[in-house]
């Protein structure tokens, strides 16, 4: 008989219903047995669509955590609650998948890592872009050494006009920031993962609140209210690692540019380079000639059959659950996600102070 993990969902809108719940529902090893949201109707609706017949509905996450039969908790709440709920869940004996970023503060993210170590429970963060086909292929290229030492990279998270106008995305107190902590975090995670480099030395950053002041602006999700737009609309970072490698991070929800793309990276190494800007391209030199190779990631099916593929969200959920069942490390390790948060916070702090932020060899800020 297949072992069943009993899973509870805390936060039942948006990313929970768009990513976590549909993917978990497909796994035979999972039973969705508890749903919590401060809006009871949201939790009830999620239970109706995804839960077991006897699944419980809560409005207080503490009550859900009191259920000793729950093995795993997924947390899909605003950023300012991530650390509080994650630490409580780990201490209650649950494995935790928390949506990105870890928390809106470095202190919160550190508390999450420390709680996971203290309790021995697994903790992972929802950086689902690692599980895309192009990301997985490029990671193998990097690990095989095809690019050599990667010493320069760009992390791309640029939208021309796609400001999220729902929920708390524009609320600095709840979220901790705007596009940098929302989509820039994905691009940075992907870039650091490809480089396998988690030792920042110096960070310089700038943030801009320019287009957010506009009235009746053109936007994919309708005009935003400038009075409620309390976060940056663009942020940029320059990151130097301890081995000298350099990363440029660009993030924006609204920028007057035609060069857009998010959760992508460009890599330059001693043997070759790669980028995700127009599909996945690998470049290098062979027999005295330069080459550019476009990687075909979508295979051609035979007549009447196009083959089967697993979405990034589905693969993320499956590998996360398998890491619990088989007691292996999750793909996204909390220590890696902590470095992402540390760099993001350094960009924000640098933008506020107008000075560079430095880290010592042990990863501590000076």
SETOR-915459 format. One record per residue (C-alpha): residue number from 1; residue in one letter; z negated, x, y negated. Coordinates in steps of 0.02 Angstrom, whole numbers, padded with zeros to 5 digits, always signed. Example, Ala and Ser with C-alpha at 12.3 -4.5 7.8 and 13.67 -1.06 7.14 Angstrom:
<recs>
  pos  code      zz      xx      yy
    1     A  -00390  +00615  +00225
    2     S  -00357  +00684  +00053
</recs>
This chain:
<recs>
  pos  code      zz      xx      yy
    1     X  +00000  +00000  +00000
    2     X  +00044  +00061  -00175
    3     X  -00109  +00109  -00275
    4     X  -00127  -00002  -00427
    5     X  -00191  +00059  -00594
    6     X  -00270  -00075  -00703
    7     X  -00208  -00053  -00881
    8     X  -00273  -00124  -01045
    9     X  -00175  -00133  -01208
   10     X  -00264  -00115  -01375
   11     X  -00149  -00170  -01516
   12     X  -00021  -00297  -01456
   13     X  +00118  -00301  -01586
   14     X  +00261  -00187  -01640
   15     X  +00268  -00031  -01532
   16     X  +00161  -00109  -01395
   17     X  +00284  -00251  -01364
   18     X  +00437  -00148  -01406
   19     X  +00399  +00004  -01297
   20     X  +00238  +00013  -01198
   21     X  +00223  -00158  -01118
   22     X  +00403  -00181  -01059
   23     X  +00402  -00008  -00979
   24     X  +00231  -00027  -00897
   25     X  +00280  -00199  -00831
   26     X  +00419  -00119  -00728
   27     X  +00302  -00002  -00634
   28     X  +00240  -00063  -00465
   29     X  +00086  +00047  -00482
   30     X  +00027  -00045  -00639
   31     X  -00063  -00208  -00670
   32     X  -00078  -00261  -00853
   33     X  -00249  -00343  -00849
   34     X  -00318  -00340  -01027
   35     X  -00249  -00367  -01201
   36     X  -00341  -00338  -01365
   37     X  -00288  -00370  -01543
   38     X  -00385  -00418  -01700
   39     X  -00265  -00566  -01707
   40     X  -00307  -00662  -01549
   41     X  -00139  -00751  -01542
   42     X  -00050  -00583  -01531
   43     X  -00155  -00531  -01382
   44     X  -00130  -00700  -01300
   45     X  +00058  -00693  -01324
   46     X  +00064  -00518  -01248
   47     X  -00037  -00578  -01099
   48     X  +00078  -00726  -01074
   49     X  +00233  -00614  -01072
   50     X  +00170  -00460  -00982
   51     X  +00000  -00488  -00904
   52     X  -00067  -00538  -00736
   53     X  -00118  -00719  -00715
   54     X  -00303  -00678  -00734
   55     X  -00281  -00550  -00875
   56     X  -00415  -00554  -01010
   57     X  -00389  -00573  -01197
   58     X  -00502  -00488  -01325
   59     X  -00517  -00467  -01513
   60     X  -00643  -00324  -01502
   61     X  -00587  -00166  -01412
   62     X  -00767  -00127  -01364
   63     X  -00773  -00280  -01252
   64     X  -00614  -00224  -01164
   65     X  -00688  -00050  -01136
   66     X  -00842  -00128  -01057
   67     X  -00736  -00183  -00910
   68     X  -00769  -00046  -00783
   69     X  -00621  -00099  -00676
   70     X  -00495  -00044  -00808
   71     X  -00423  +00129  -00769
   72     X  -00305  +00161  -00914
   73     X  -00294  +00108  -01096
   74     X  -00144  +00115  -01212
   75     X  -00185  +00118  -01398
   76     X  -00058  +00048  -01520
   77     X  -00161  +00020  -01677
   78     X  -00149  +00089  -01855
   79     X  -00170  +00277  -01872
   80     X  -00342  +00269  -01950
   81     X  -00415  +00193  -01791
   82     X  -00337  +00310  -01662
   83     X  -00480  +00434  -01650
   84     X  -00618  +00304  -01650
   85     X  -00541  +00199  -01512
   86     X  -00477  +00346  -01409
   87     X  -00646  +00435  -01405
   88     X  -00733  +00272  -01357
   89     X  -00607  +00238  -01219
   90     X  -00620  +00413  -01147
   91     X  -00810  +00402  -01148
   92     X  -00796  +00234  -01061
   93     X  -00705  +00322  -00918
   94     X  -00527  +00271  -00959
   95     X  -00371  +00378  -00963
   96     X  -00287  +00357  -01133
   97     X  -00108  +00350  -01196
   98     X  -00118  +00341  -01387
   99     X  +00031  +00309  -01498
  100     X  +00084  +00448  -01615
  101     X  +00018  +00529  -01718
  102     X  -00149  +00574  -01640
  103     X  -00243  +00520  -01795
  104     X  -00218  +00522  -01982
  105     X  -00339  +00670  -01996
  106     X  -00357  +00837  -01909
  107     X  -00543  +00804  -01881
  108     X  -00500  +00643  -01791
  109     X  -00369  +00728  -01683
  110     X  -00491  +00868  -01637
  111     X  -00621  +00739  -01587
  112     X  -00493  +00662  -01470
  113     X  -00454  +00829  -01386
  114     X  -00638  +00870  -01369
  115     X  -00676  +00700  -01292
  116     X  -00539  +00722  -01163
  117     X  -00608  +00893  -01114
  118     X  -00786  +00828  -01109
  119     X  -00750  +00676  -01003
  120     X  -00616  +00750  -00891
  121     X  -00504  +00600  -00924
  122     X  -00319  +00617  -00963
  123     X  -00256  +00597  -01140
  124     X  -00075  +00593  -01197
  125     X  +00014  +00547  -01358
  126     X  +00168  +00435  -01374
  127     X  +00303  +00561  -01419
  128     X  +00438  +00470  -01322
  129     X  +00583  +00571  -01393
  130     X  +00541  +00711  -01273
  131     X  +00603  +00596  -01135
  132     X  +00779  +00566  -01202
  133     X  +00922  +00637  -01098
  134     X  +00976  +00758  -01235
  135     X  +00797  +00818  -01261
  136     X  +00768  +00849  -01076
  137     X  +00932  +00944  -01059
  138     X  +00899  +01051  -01212
  139     X  +00722  +01089  -01152
  140     X  +00794  +01156  -00989
  141     X  +00917  +01263  -01088
  142     X  +00775  +01334  -01191
  143     X  +00662  +01366  -01040
  144     X  +00804  +01454  -00948
  145     X  +00821  +01572  -01095
  146     X  +01000  +01528  -01142
  147     X  +00957  +01532  -01328
  148     X  +00849  +01688  -01317
  149     X  +00704  +01700  -01439
  150     X  +00712  +01548  -01555
  151     X  +00664  +01614  -01726
  152     X  +00734  +01480  -01842
  153     X  +00735  +01291  -01824
  154     X  +00752  +01131  -01924
  155     X  +00661  +00969  -01884
  156     X  +00762  +00820  -01945
  157     X  +00692  +00649  -01989
  158     X  +00801  +00579  -02128
  159     X  +00848  +00399  -02164
  160     X  +00957  +00347  -02309
  161     X  +00873  +00177  -02333
  162     X  +00762  +00118  -02192
  163     X  +00587  +00092  -02259
  164     X  +00476  -00009  -02140
  165     X  +00411  -00153  -02245
  166     X  +00299  -00238  -02115
  167     X  +00125  -00202  -02053
  168     X  +00030  -00058  -02135
  169     X  +00169  +00072  -02145
  170     X  +00159  +00080  -02336
  171     X  -00031  +00088  -02339
  172     X  -00093  +00267  -02361
  173     X  -00272  +00222  -02316
  174     X  -00222  +00148  -02148
  175     X  -00080  +00267  -02103
  176     X  -00125  +00431  -02188
  177     X  +00050  +00450  -02259
  178     X  +00229  +00390  -02254
  179     X  +00386  +00459  -02169
  180     X  +00308  +00629  -02135
  181     X  +00171  +00559  -02022
  182     X  +00283  +00418  -01958
  183     X  +00450  +00497  -01910
  184     X  +00428  +00678  -01965
  185     X  +00295  +00691  -01830
  186     X  +00426  +00654  -01695
  187     X  +00547  +00785  -01761
  188     X  +00411  +00917  -01774
  189     X  +00343  +00880  -01600
  190     X  +00517  +00896  -01527
  191     X  +00550  +01060  -01618
  192     X  +00386  +01144  -01570
  193     X  +00409  +01087  -01390
  194     X  +00583  +01162  -01380
  195     X  +00521  +01326  -01454
  196     X  +00361  +01323  -01351
  197     X  +00278  +01391  -01506
  198     X  +00112  +01317  -01563
  199     X  +00040  +01452  -01676
  200     X  +00071  +01415  -01860
  201     X  +00029  +01550  -01987
  202     X  +00080  +01478  -02155
  203     X  +00134  +01306  -02216
  204     X  +00207  +01256  -02384
  205     X  +00250  +01075  -02421
  206     X  +00308  +00952  -02551
  207     X  +00301  +00762  -02555
  208     X  +00396  +00642  -02666
  209     X  +00366  +00464  -02722
  210     X  +00531  +00433  -02808
  211     X  +00636  +00294  -02731
  212     X  +00478  +00200  -02681
  213     X  +00459  +00150  -02863
  214     X  +00623  +00053  -02861
  215     X  +00628  -00136  -02879
  216     X  +00742  -00239  -02766
  217     X  +00805  -00085  -02677
  218     X  +00937  -00092  -02542
  219     X  +00848  -00068  -02377
  220     X  +00880  -00101  -02193
  221     X  +00725  -00213  -02184
  222     X  +00737  -00293  -02355
  223     X  +00668  -00237  -02523
  224     X  +00496  -00159  -02526
  225     X  +00359  -00201  -02649
  226     X  +00334  -00046  -02760
  227     X  +00154  -00099  -02795
  228     X  +00114  -00086  -02609
  229     X  +00213  +00073  -02580
  230     X  +00065  +00193  -02587
  231     X  +00136  +00332  -02475
  232     X  +00271  +00461  -02505
  233     X  +00453  +00414  -02478
  234     X  +00503  +00594  -02436
  235     X  +00413  +00751  -02379
  236     X  +00473  +00927  -02340
  237     X  +00388  +01074  -02258
  238     X  +00417  +01260  -02234
  239     X  +00322  +01327  -02084
  240     X  +00303  +01509  -02031
  241     X  +00233  +01542  -01858
  242     X  +00128  +01694  -01811
  243     X  +00275  +01775  -01721
  244     X  +00381  +01757  -01879
  245     X  +00482  +01607  -01820
  246     X  +00524  +01488  -01963
  247     X  +00539  +01299  -01961
  248     X  +00603  +01185  -02099
  249     X  +00544  +01005  -02083
  250     X  +00631  +00866  -02179
  251     X  +00575  +00685  -02176
  252     X  +00618  +00532  -02278
  253     X  +00630  +00344  -02264
  254     X  +00740  +00333  -02419
  255     X  +00848  +00476  -02481
  256     X  +01014  +00481  -02571
  257     X  +01107  +00575  -02437
  258     X  +01239  +00545  -02305
  259     X  +01165  +00675  -02187
  260     X  +01046  +00566  -02089
  261     X  +00963  +00573  -01919
  262     X  +00787  +00569  -01851
  263     X  +00691  +00642  -01706
  264     X  +00818  +00782  -01697
  265     X  +00811  +00970  -01710
  266     X  +00923  +01120  -01738
  267     X  +00880  +01285  -01653
  268     X  +00940  +01463  -01684
  269     X  +00899  +01599  -01560
  270     X  +00947  +01779  -01524
  271     X  +01071  +01728  -01388
  272     X  +01133  +01559  -01449
  273     X  +01096  +01401  -01544
  274     X  +01092  +01213  -01520
  275     X  +01081  +01056  -01624
  276     X  +01066  +00868  -01602
  277     X  +01157  +00821  -01762
  278     X  +01319  +00758  -01683
  279     X  +01274  +00732  -01504
  280     X  +01204  +00886  -01418
  281     X  +01298  +01046  -01458
  282     X  +01267  +01221  -01392
  283     X  +01341  +01370  -01484
  284     X  +01350  +01556  -01447
  285     X  +01459  +01707  -01413
  286     X  +01550  +01751  -01252
  287     X  +01668  +01896  -01219
  288     X  +01681  +01932  -01404
  289     X  +01722  +01753  -01450
  290     X  +01617  +01618  -01531
  291     X  +01605  +01453  -01440
  292     X  +01538  +01278  -01470
  293     X  +01506  +01166  -01320
  294     X  +01479  +00979  -01331
  295     X  +01364  +00921  -01192
  296     X  +01416  +00760  -01106
  297     X  +01257  +00665  -01067
  298     X  +01331  +00497  -01017
  299     X  +01411  +00512  -00846
  300     X  +01569  +00415  -00800
  301     X  +01541  +00284  -00667
  302     X  +01662  +00233  -00530
  303     X  +01755  +00068  -00541
  304     X  +01638  -00081  -00554
  305     X  +01485  +00032  -00561
  306     X  +01423  +00124  -00715
  307     X  +01275  +00208  -00632
  308     X  +01093  +00187  -00673
  309     X  +00992  +00270  -00811
  310     X  +00810  +00269  -00858
  311     X  +00768  +00244  -01041
  312     X  +00658  +00367  -01133
  313     X  +00520  +00236  -01146
  314     X  +00529  +00196  -00960
  315     X  +00526  +00380  -00911
  316     X  +00380  +00413  -01028
  317     X  +00279  +00272  -00949
  318     X  +00323  +00321  -00771
  319     X  +00281  +00505  -00789
  320     X  +00120  +00463  -00880
  321     X  +00063  +00347  -00740
  322     X  +00116  +00475  -00609
  323     X  +00012  +00609  -00696
  324     X  -00141  +00499  -00669
  325     X  -00100  +00453  -00490
  326     X  -00062  +00633  -00440
  327     X  -00187  +00718  -00556
  328     X  -00058  +00825  -00646
  329     X  -00041  +00870  -00829
  330     X  +00046  +00741  -00939
  331     X  +00210  +00794  -01018
  332     X  +00135  +00778  -01192
  333     X  -00026  +00878  -01193
  334     X  -00158  +00832  -01323
  335     X  -00176  +01014  -01377
  336     X  +00008  +01016  -01424
  337     X  -00005  +00852  -01520
  338     X  -00155  +00922  -01613
  339     X  -00049  +01065  -01682
  340     X  +00078  +00938  -01744
  341     X  -00060  +00847  -01838
  342     X  -00127  +01011  -01908
  343     X  +00043  +01057  -01979
  344     X  +00074  +00884  -02051
  345     X  -00096  +00887  -02137
  346     X  -00058  +01061  -02204
  347     X  +00104  +00997  -02281
  348     X  +00011  +00855  -02366
  349     X  -00126  +00973  -02427
  350     X  -00002  +01101  -02489
  351     X  +00091  +00966  -02584
  352     X  -00071  +00911  -02668
  353     X  -00134  +01084  -02712
  354     X  +00029  +01173  -02746
  355     X  -00026  +01317  -02635
  356     X  +00015  +01381  -02462
  357     X  -00100  +01338  -02317
  358     X  -00141  +01479  -02196
  359     X  -00198  +01481  -02014
  360     X  -00278  +01627  -01922
  361     X  -00228  +01686  -01747
  362     X  -00351  +01564  -01667
  363     X  -00270  +01416  -01755
  364     X  -00410  +01390  -01881
  365     X  -00368  +01359  -02062
  366     X  -00423  +01496  -02179
</recs>
